[in-house]
Amino acid sequence: MRQFLEADLVDHLHVVLVPIVLGRGVRLWDGLESLESRFAVESVTSPSGVTHLTFTRR
């Protein structure tokens, strides 16, 4: 996902964040600070704590 975003090949992206920790993992957003200028971002949190992020190209 990170490589496609860095290469500017994504038009629509739906990411589901679940509030659990599994080891060290991979940091998704490091180095991708310019996403908000290229995408409209919608964030919806459910009562269970799951957050849905939708990125749509502007």
Summary of the structure (lengths in Angstrom):
residues: 58
radius of gyration: 12.3
end to end distance: 18.6
largest distance: 34.6
contacts: 105
relative contact order: 0.33
helix: 16%
strand: 34%
